[in-house]
Amino acid sequence: MKPVSVPAVVIIALVPASLAVAIAFGSVDLGAARLADALLGRGDEIAREIVWGVRAPRAFAAFACGALLALAGALLQVLLRNPLADPYILGVSGGASVGALAAILLGLSALGLHLSALAGASLAAGSVFAFSLGRSGWNPYRVLLTGVALSSGFGAIVGLLLTLAPSSQVQGMLFWLLGDLSPAGDPTAALVVLAGCAALAFSQSAALDVLLLGEDKARSLGVAVTRLQSISFGCATLATVAAVLLGGTIGFVGLVVPHLLRLSGIRGHRLLLPLAVCLGGSLLTLADTLARTVAAPTELPVGVITALIGVPALLFLLARSR
Amino acid sequence: MLRASALKLNVGGRELVRSLDLSLAPGECWALLGPNGAGKSSLILALAGLRAPQAGAITLDGAPLAAHRRDALARRIGVLLQDETGDFWGSALDYVLLGRYPHSKSAWARDDEGAARAGQWLARLDLGGRLEQPYRTLSGGERQRARIAQLLVQDPDVLLLDEPLNHLDLRHQAQVMQALAARAAGGKTVLMALHEPGLAARHCDSAVLLYDAGHVSLGRSGDMLTQANLETLYQCRLEATGPQGFIPS
């Protein structure tokens, strides 16, 4: 057993650090003393409400969302044996977007919007699975093809809804499509999904390592390949749906975080999966803090920030590993 | 005892094996010879329980393969596939240690015995200095030896190998043949698809000849690997080479 590497320690330390930063900074400068009082549940009510009622739920929502996306991305990249796989390749975000935009257009309540997005996401995931799970098990190529086809189909419907929508609603719709955590609300449900999916995925990490040898070889080594794929696709889908319902379509976290880890030398799934949860969560928490504060009181869509940070970071590591 | 009875294999609408009866007993070392496309790989996949045959039955100790649990079967039958998909991320040692998967009780437990065996087999196959080298930077022949080491670390009772000598130089061909024959002599069952009748005759006690038209003949390798049989098998004229013909001893 090799000692736990330096990047692993840094990534784990990033979790409390990022949450602390997200709670300490916001559009209102509380000052160190008021912040400390509010954290301990003392002091004035406004500061307490800002810290515990606004910033903490938002910080945990961002963490859950980033962690779910990174976990789903790491799973899909090994399942589909495709380094370009990201959580949205399943068409889940496209389905959810269509559901959400239709709800906005129809003027449904927040709950109606969530249910409509969930219905769209389920429809997409159900179709991908129906086309990909045959008698002889899963066909990863069909998952990829069905997902890509559905995504572009949903993209067309999104374009149609944007064209039809009155201009007063388009702004809200755009925020949904770009990824935005300001309407996230209570993150408890997402954190529960995260805990469940992560535990289930970790339990399969040794089998996922063997699956890298190909399906036949993995079977000959005793891996129940079809069951492993079902569990992992299930986890990835559930994680993506939970993340999309929380923050819309936040790009690059699911694609880039697993690669950042692999390029730092963390490749076995026993370390890769838990560290993807930690790093994805921390990075999105930091990005969301940035989105809330850079142009305060205006909030930027966090998806823009993740792309602006994620792309150069990945390119840097790619260049260094050459 | 791994036994195939009345086995029929079709692939892509072509009949590869019409009706094969084959019993592989502990201690036996079998060579599987045949021209390209005769069905050697398909037979190995079927014997490993990775493809269902069109007809006939494959049993391990009297019970059909499908009746064995996947994880228990992996401790009994292991297979070296002809080619492997996927790009492995770890070191040569990480790669070989995946062969311990069917023996690991928990994903988090330390496996000192497995690490020791992996080190031994890698050293015996001249990869002792390559333990920490990334698998994907190994040469073709080094990868092939790492794959064989993985199967030896898996340590099943029945070893099925599809062209184990691919990419190997003469020294390592001899090394691998000796290691496999020694496993058979130690009570394992070995069956390997080969294109080297000379090495098959030297190291394997029995041979299966898979002809193009779905016919099969099998028996002691001394009786099977005759010039006449090989000329029919490969559909080409053969001649004995003089003192210039070498095979590794």
Interface residues (C-beta under 8 A of the other chain):
Chain A: M1 R81 S203 S205 A206 A207 D209 V210 L212 L213 G214 D216 K217 R219 S220 L221 G222 V223 A224 R262 R267 G268 R270
Chain B: L45 A48 G49 L50 R70 D71 A72 L73 A74 R75 I77 G78 V79 L81 E84 T85 G86 D87 F88 W89 G90 D94 L98 G99 Y101 P102 S104 A107 W108 R110 Q154
